[in-house]
Structure formats: C-alpha cells, structure tokens
Amino acid sequence: MNNVQFTPSAKLNTADVQFTTKVRTGRPIDPNSARQQRLATAPGKKTGRPVDPTSARQLRLLEQATRKALNGGVVKRGRPVNPDSARQIALRAAAEKLIAEQS
C-alpha cells in the first residue's frame, strides 16, 4: 500500500467544486442538472405553505410596515426612555463631563 496523503481539497479541485465561505448544509447542488433547470423555469416557483393574509402574524407585519412607512423607515422598538429617570440624568451628566474634559 502506498503512503500517500489524502487531501480532500485536491480531490475536490479535480471535481470542479467551488469553495465558499458561506456555510451550506446537505449535498452540493449542480445548477446545470435537469431537475434544477426544470425548477428554474417552473410556473409559480414558490414552494411551501401559502401565506394566509388574514392570520394574526400577517396582520401584525402589515401594521409594522405601515408604521415604518409613516415614520420614514424607522420603527420604535422596546420601552420608551424616561428622560427624568435617575439613570438618564446620570448618563446625561457623564456625557457632559466627558465633553467638558475633551474641550
């Protein structure tokens, strides 16, 4: 038996496999295969479960999209800031102190 080191990258280079930094699970796909060509030209390429526009999630997403459009692309998330809280006052004082030290 020969003492030859097996290098997977050398074997894959001979098979014309392209390396990518993106993690892909499963078998590699040949974009030129008959099945992939058929799927690319299939009418209504969408697969999977159809979207129910009256579902609670879809209604919530629609509300979010309208709020985002009304606010110029910005959606307020989380709890609003109370500017009179002790923490906000302390943060403001620390920022002012830092600005005064830099000047």
GILINHU-V444172 format. One record per residue. N is the residue number from 1. OMEGA is omega in whole degrees, 0 to 359 (* if undefined). D_LAST is the distance of its C-alpha to the last C-alpha in Angstrom with 2 decimals. Layout:
n->N omega->OMEGA d_last->D_LAST
n->N omega->OMEGA d_last->D_LAST
This chain:
n->1 omega->181 d_last->76.03
n->2 omega->176 d_last->73.37
n->3 omega->182 d_last->70.20
n->4 omega->179 d_last->67.94
n->5 omega->177 d_last->64.39
n->6 omega->177 d_last->63.72
n->7 omega->182 d_last->60.44
n->8 omega->182 d_last->59.78
n->9 omega->178 d_last->57.43
n->10 omega->179 d_last->60.24
n->11 omega->182 d_last->62.67
n->12 omega->178 d_last->60.26
n->13 omega->179 d_last->59.56
n->14 omega->180 d_last->63.28
n->15 omega->179 d_last->63.33
n->16 omega->177 d_last->60.67
n->17 omega->180 d_last->58.20
n->18 omega->180 d_last->54.64
n->19 omega->178 d_last->51.86
n->20 omega->178 d_last->48.81
n->21 omega->180 d_last->45.71
n->22 omega->181 d_last->46.39
n->23 omega->178 d_last->48.35
n->24 omega->179 d_last->51.72
n->25 omega->178 d_last->54.29
n->26 omega->182 d_last->58.01
n->27 omega->175 d_last->60.19
n->28 omega->182 d_last->58.95
n->29 omega->175 d_last->59.96
n->30 omega->184 d_last->61.84
n->31 omega->181 d_last->60.74
n->32 omega->180 d_last->64.00
n->33 omega->182 d_last->66.30
n->34 omega->182 d_last->68.78
n->35 omega->180 d_last->67.27
n->36 omega->177 d_last->63.72
n->37 omega->179 d_last->65.12
n->38 omega->180 d_last->67.08
n->39 omega->181 d_last->64.11
n->40 omega->182 d_last->61.93
n->41 omega->183 d_last->64.50
n->42 omega->177 d_last->65.59
n->43 omega->180 d_last->65.59
n->44 omega->187 d_last->62.95
n->45 omega->184 d_last->61.01
n->46 omega->176 d_last->59.44
n->47 omega->178 d_last->60.63
n->48 omega->186 d_last->60.18
n->49 omega->179 d_last->60.26
n->50 omega->181 d_last->60.01
n->51 omega->176 d_last->57.21
n->52 omega->184 d_last->58.33
n->53 omega->180 d_last->56.38
n->54 omega->180 d_last->57.34
n->55 omega->182 d_last->56.04
n->56 omega->182 d_last->53.37
n->57 omega->180 d_last->50.90
n->58 omega->177 d_last->51.47
n->59 omega->178 d_last->51.07
n->60 omega->179 d_last->47.77
n->61 omega->178 d_last->46.53
n->62 omega->176 d_last->47.67
n->63 omega->179 d_last->45.76
n->64 omega->181 d_last->42.58
n->65 omega->179 d_last->43.09
n->66 omega->177 d_last->43.64
n->67 omega->180 d_last->40.53
n->68 omega->180 d_last->38.51
n->69 omega->180 d_last->40.05
n->70 omega->182 d_last->39.34
n->71 omega->178 d_last->35.64
n->72 omega->177 d_last->35.05
n->73 omega->181 d_last->35.40
n->74 omega->178 d_last->33.24
n->75 omega->177 d_last->35.02
n->76 omega->181 d_last->33.54
n->77 omega->176 d_last->34.38
n->78 omega->183 d_last->34.41
n->79 omega->179 d_last->33.69
n->80 omega->181 d_last->31.53
n->81 omega->175 d_last->28.31
n->82 omega->184 d_last->28.64
n->83 omega->181 d_last->25.36
n->84 omega->181 d_last->26.71
n->85 omega->182 d_last->27.38
n->86 omega->181 d_last->25.95
n->87 omega->180 d_last->24.49
n->88 omega->177 d_last->22.66
n->89 omega->180 d_last->21.28
n->90 omega->178 d_last->20.12
n->91 omega->179 d_last->18.56
n->92 omega->179 d_last->16.71
n->93 omega->180 d_last->15.47
n->94 omega->179 d_last->14.41
n->95 omega->179 d_last->12.51
n->96 omega->179 d_last->10.71
n->97 omega->180 d_last->10.06
n->98 omega->178 d_last->8.81
n->99 omega->180 d_last->6.34
n->100 omega->180 d_last->5.32
n->101 omega->181 d_last->5.55
n->102 omega->182 d_last->3.82
n->103 omega->* d_last->0.00
